Amino acid sequence: MYPFKLAPIVLGWIVVTAVIRQGVAPRLTFKAGDCRYDRSVFSNFTIQIIKTKVMMDMILVTTLRQGLKAHLDFEFRLSKGKPYQSVYQHDMNYCALIKGSQESIYRRWFNSMLKVGNFATSCPIKGGYYYLHGWTLDANYVPSFLYLGDYRIGGSFFYGRFKKQSDNPLVECSVEAVLN
């Protein structure tokens, strides 16, 4: 009989914990974005932030082969007057990511993008029109190690080894966002 009296208390604690967790989950709000791209690979690659959602349109004019890699860079600043400082960088095999052989935070982001976009899900990636219309990052997918504040998130696609000062990546984008 004693465990039955505890059930409402335990259930109540679970509900309160879930509500509190939802209430304090950090939210990433996109503010602005910009891309530069190799015109022999893309005839168009545009990114806009409309009402905090990412809108991206691209026309791929060549096939992207196996070995395509991506580089992500998260830069942080405490206030508008301060310079950004890199807090996290990661290179990955993009073809392995979209194949979905391993579950990771990047794979969850990619799957959430597929809900509002038409990205290729295997390599090689054939030429054509690809888009992302109205994507925002779900609060559950915001890494817990990121501090509240201003961010610049950079992404590049390349072959070979990543070079920070590369003059000609396939595409290089940056998005400004606020985590609050």
C-alpha positions in Angstrom: 0.0 0.0 0.0 2.9 2.4 0.7 4.2 2.3 -2.9 0.8 3.4 -4.2 0.9 6.5 -2.0 4.3 7.4 -3.6 3.1 7.0 -7.1 1.4 10.4 -7.4 4.4 12.1 -5.9 6.8 10.4 -8.3 4.5 11.1 -11.2 4.2 14.7 -10.2 8.0 15.1 -9.9 8.5 13.6 -13.4 5.9 16.1 -14.9 7.4 19.1 -13.0 10.9 18.0 -14.2 9.8 17.7 -17.8 8.1 21.1 -17.7 11.1 22.8 -16.1 13.4 21.2 -18.6 11.2 22.5 -21.5 11.1 25.9 -20.0 14.9 26.3 -19.6 16.0 24.6 -22.8 18.2 26.9 -24.7 16.9 28.2 -28.0 19.0 29.0 -31.0 17.6 32.0 -33.0 19.1 32.5 -36.4 19.8 36.2 -37.3 21.7 36.4 -40.6 23.5 34.2 -43.1 25.9 34.5 -46.1 27.5 32.1 -48.5 30.3 32.1 -51.1 30.6 29.3 -53.5 32.6 27.9 -56.4 30.7 28.8 -59.6 32.0 25.8 -61.4 30.2 23.6 -58.8 27.0 25.7 -58.1 25.2 28.2 -60.3 23.4 29.5 -57.3 23.8 29.1 -53.5 21.8 31.5 -51.5 20.9 31.6 -47.8 18.5 33.9 -46.0 17.1 34.1 -42.5 13.4 34.9 -42.6 11.6 35.1 -39.2 14.5 33.2 -37.6 14.2 30.3 -40.0 16.8 29.2 -42.5 15.9 29.4 -46.2 18.5 28.0 -48.6 18.4 27.4 -52.3 21.2 25.9 -54.4 21.7 24.6 -57.9 24.4 22.0 -58.2 25.8 21.9 -61.7 28.2 19.0 -61.2 28.2 15.7 -59.4 29.8 15.7 -55.9 31.7 12.4 -55.5 32.6 10.2 -52.6 35.2 11.8 -50.3 33.2 15.0 -49.8 34.0 16.5 -46.4 32.4 19.2 -44.2 34.0 21.5 -41.7 31.9 23.1 -38.9 33.2 26.0 -36.7 31.3 27.4 -33.8 32.5 30.9 -32.7 31.2 32.6 -29.6 31.3 36.1 -28.2 29.9 37.5 -25.0 28.7 40.8 -26.2 28.4 42.7 -29.5 31.6 44.7 -29.1 33.8 41.7 -28.5 35.4 39.6 -31.3 34.3 36.0 -31.9 36.4 33.2 -30.5 36.3 29.7 -31.8 34.9 27.3 -29.2 34.4 24.1 -31.3 35.5 22.8 -34.7 34.8 19.5 -36.4 35.6 17.9 -39.8 33.5 15.0 -41.0 33.0 12.8 -44.0 29.8 14.2 -45.4 29.0 11.1 -47.5 29.2 8.9 -44.4 27.0 11.3 -42.5 24.2 11.3 -45.0 24.4 7.6 -45.5 23.3 7.4 -41.8 25.6 4.6 -40.7 26.2 6.2 -37.4 23.9 8.1 -35.1 25.3 11.5 -34.0 24.2 15.0 -33.3 25.0 15.9 -36.9 22.9 13.1 -38.2 20.0 14.3 -36.1 20.5 17.8 -37.5 20.5 16.4 -41.0 17.3 14.4 -40.4 15.6 17.5 -39.1 16.7 19.3 -42.3 15.2 16.6 -44.4 11.8 17.5 -43.0 11.9 20.9 -44.8 14.4 20.2 -47.5 15.3 17.9 -50.3 19.0 17.1 -49.7 20.5 14.0 -51.3 20.7 11.1 -48.9 23.5 9.2 -50.7 26.7 9.9 -52.6 27.6 10.7 -55.2 25.3 13.7 -55.1 23.9 14.4 -58.6 23.5 17.9 -60.0 20.1 19.6 -59.5 18.1 21.9 -57.4 18.3 21.5 -53.6 16.6 23.5 -51.0 16.0 24.0 -47.2 12.9 26.1 -46.6 12.0 27.1 -43.0 14.5 25.1 -40.9 15.2 25.9 -37.3 17.3 24.0 -34.8 15.1 22.1 -32.3 16.1 23.0 -28.7 16.7 19.3 -28.0 19.5 19.3 -30.5 21.5 22.2 -29.1 24.7 20.8 -27.6 24.8 21.3 -23.8 28.4 22.6 -23.9 27.4 25.8 -25.8 27.1 29.0 -23.6 24.3 31.4 -23.9 25.3 34.3 -26.2 26.1 35.3 -29.7 27.4 32.7 -32.2 28.8 32.6 -35.7 28.5 29.1 -37.2 30.6 28.5 -40.2 30.4 25.5 -42.5 32.5 24.5 -45.5 32.4 21.7 -48.0 35.7 20.5 -49.5 37.8 17.6 -50.7 41.2 16.6 -49.2 42.3 18.4 -46.0 40.6 21.4 -44.6 42.7 24.6 -44.9 41.5 27.5 -42.8 42.7 30.0 -45.4 41.4 28.2 -48.4 40.7 30.6 -51.3 38.4 28.3 -53.1 36.2 25.9 -51.1 33.2 24.3 -52.9 31.0 26.3 -50.6 31.5 28.3 -47.4 28.6 29.7 -45.4 28.3 31.4 -42.1 25.2 32.0 -40.0 24.9 34.4 -37.1 22.7 33.2 -34.2 21.8 33.9 -30.6 21.5 31.1 -28.0 19.2 32.3 -25.2 
